[in-house]
Amino acid sequence: MNKSELIKTLAEETNIPVEDATLVVNTFIDNMKDALIAGDRVEIQCSGRVTTQAIDDYSGPHPLPGESVHVNSKRTPFFRAVKELKEYLNDQ
């Protein structure tokens, strides 16, 4: 499911206009981004939690010339599913 499908489903299941569903989804995503940037974790009951993980500087191969290239440190989002979601997926 992509963002537009989520908006459409939300609008249909709650009988709200697509514009309102778009506002809800965008607000959720923006707040999730803000929380992750602030170093907080986002936890969604019965689904999982999203945190950030730090990746240190490293050297990796450049795909064309095969030479080594330096990659700066960065943060990346990390999702961990809760036990209930894992069990649900494996029972289907």
Order of alpha helices (4+ residues) and beta strands (2+ residues): alpha-alpha-beta-beta-beta-beta-beta-alpha
